[in-house]
Amino acid sequence: MTILSTDRTTGFLCSFCGKRKGDAEDWLLGFEGRKEKSVVMKYAISLLGKWDERRACEPNAVHFCSTTCQTNYLSKNYGDDTWAA
């Protein structure tokens, strides 16, 4: 999870490039794995069509500043074995 906590605010970082999320609304959100008896299955990822501030704090959330970073993250971490929902 890529959340940066400070005393005054919680910020999000892009899971690929590390860019900090400001006020931009065009960020993308996804969720890795699926909870099953306390085990996270790494090879499943669900991608949302839009940013959801509340859900972005979930433990298995991944954050992307652009579709390029999302694509690069998927290629790096999942390669050809990705099953995106």
Secondary structure as UniProt FT lines:
FT   STRAND          3..5
FT   STRAND          10..13
FT   TURN            15..17
FT   STRAND          28..32
FT   STRAND          35..36
FT   TURN            37..38
FT   STRAND          39..40
FT   TURN            42..43
FT   STRAND          44..47
FT   TURN            53..54
FT   HELIX           55..57
FT   TURN            59..60
FT   STRAND          61..64
FT   HELIX           67..78
FT   HELIX           79..81
FT   STRAND          83..84
//
